[in-house]
Each structure stands twice: as C-alpha cells, then as structure tokens.
Amino acid sequence: MGLVLLFYPFPGFQADPTFVKTMGAVVTAFGIIRLILFIRQVKIKRLLEEME
C-alpha cells in the first residue's frame, strides 16, 4: 500500500501529491521495519527451538 501511495498513480485525486508521497514513504518504511522485525523474531524462535 505504501508503494502505491509513493508512486501516486492516481493524479485525479484532490489530495496534495506531496502529502500522498510522504505518507507513502512513511507507510513503506514502517512496512520494511515490521518485515525486518518479523524475520528477526522467526530466526530467534528457530534458534531457541534448536537449542532445546
């Protein structure tokens, strides 16, 4: 969703394009951070399961 907002393929909207692109960047950054945290959590869980 963040990438869609970042590239702003709907120029017919009445919204400010700068605001939409900024929100797209924020949503994309948040998604990337969540993905990194999820992958890290899975690795830690696998490591703990292997240690048992």
N, C-alpha and C positions, 0 to 999 in steps of 0.2 A: 504494500500500500504506500509505503514511503517513497519508493522509486517512482510510482505513478504520479504522486504529488510533486516529486522533484523534477521530473521531466515535463510536467504540466501539459498533457496532450489535449486539454480542453480549453482553448483560448476564448471560447464563447462565454465562459463563466463570468459573473460580475465581480468576482473576488480579485483582490490585488495580487498580481502574479508574483511579486517579491515575497509577500506573506506566504503564499502557497508553496513556493520553492523552499522557503526557510522551514516551514512546517514539514515538508517532505524530507529535508535533510535531518531534522530532529528525529522524526519517526524512523528513518533509515538507520541513524546512529544508535537509537535505542534498540532496534531490532538486532543489529550487529552485536551490541553488548550482551543482549539476552542470549543470543546464539552462542557466544563465546562462554558465557557463564554456564549454560546448559551442557556444552561439550565438556567443560572442566568438571562439572558435577558428575557426569557419567564416568569420566576417567577415574575420579576419586572413588566412586562407588565400585567400579570394577576392581580397582587396586585393593580396596578393603575386602572384597569378596575373595580375591585370590589369596590374601594373607590368612584367611580363616582356615 
